[in-house]
Amino acid sequence: MWEVRYLPAAAKELGELSARERVAVANAVKKLQVLGPMLPYPHSADARGAPKLRELRPRSGASPSRALYRRVGDIFYGGDRP
């Protein structure tokens, strides 16, 4: 299982989403925890114009929410800067 940590700003933004979107992001995070860097498109993709930054795409990209994350060692950090 891969470790995912939320940065304070990311945790705050997550709390501001609707309940439906929080569930969608939580499901995407669970997939990241299980598959780590092997999480395929459309569930994860490179964040355009931001090297080494990726985005989770809840509901296979059908959600308006995107959760930015980056891998540092064996840990994924939610937010744009670990």
C-alpha positions in Angstrom: 0.0 0.0 0.0 1.3 3.4 -1.0 1.2 6.3 1.5 -0.7 9.5 0.7 -0.3 12.6 2.8 -2.3 15.8 2.5 -0.6 19.1 2.7 -2.6 21.6 4.9 -3.8 23.6 2.0 -5.0 20.5 0.1 -6.8 19.2 3.2 -8.6 22.6 3.5 -9.6 22.5 -0.1 -10.8 19.0 0.2 -13.0 20.0 3.1 -14.6 22.8 1.0 -15.8 20.4 -1.7 -19.3 19.1 -1.8 -19.9 15.7 -0.1 -20.3 14.1 -3.5 -16.9 15.5 -4.7 -15.2 14.5 -1.5 -16.3 10.9 -2.0 -15.1 11.0 -5.6 -11.7 12.3 -4.5 -11.5 9.8 -1.7 -12.1 7.0 -4.1 -9.4 8.2 -6.4 -7.0 8.5 -3.5 -7.8 4.9 -2.6 -6.8 3.8 -6.1 -3.6 5.8 -5.8 -2.8 4.1 -2.5 -3.3 0.6 -4.0 -1.6 1.2 -7.4 0.8 4.0 -6.7 2.7 5.1 -9.8 1.0 2.4 -11.8 -2.3 4.2 -11.6 -3.3 4.6 -15.3 -5.0 7.2 -17.3 -7.9 8.2 -17.1 -7.5 8.0 -13.3 -4.2 9.9 -13.2 -2.4 12.2 -15.7 0.5 14.6 -15.9 -0.4 18.1 -14.8 0.2 20.3 -17.9 3.0 22.7 -17.5 4.1 21.5 -14.1 7.0 19.1 -14.1 6.7 16.1 -11.8 3.2 17.2 -10.8 0.3 14.8 -11.5 -3.4 15.1 -11.1 -5.9 12.6 -9.8 -9.0 12.5 -12.1 -12.0 11.4 -10.0 -14.7 9.4 -11.8 -12.2 8.7 -14.6 -12.1 12.4 -15.5 -15.9 12.9 -15.4 -15.6 14.9 -12.2 -14.9 18.7 -12.3 -12.4 18.2 -9.4 -8.7 17.5 -9.8 -6.4 16.6 -7.0 -2.8 17.6 -7.6 -0.1 15.4 -6.2 3.6 14.6 -6.4 5.7 11.6 -5.4 8.6 12.2 -3.1 10.4 8.9 -2.5 7.7 6.3 -1.6 5.1 8.9 -0.4 2.5 10.8 -2.5 1.8 14.3 -1.3 -1.5 15.9 -2.1 -1.1 19.5 -3.0 1.4 21.3 -5.3 4.4 21.5 -2.9 5.6 18.9 -0.4 
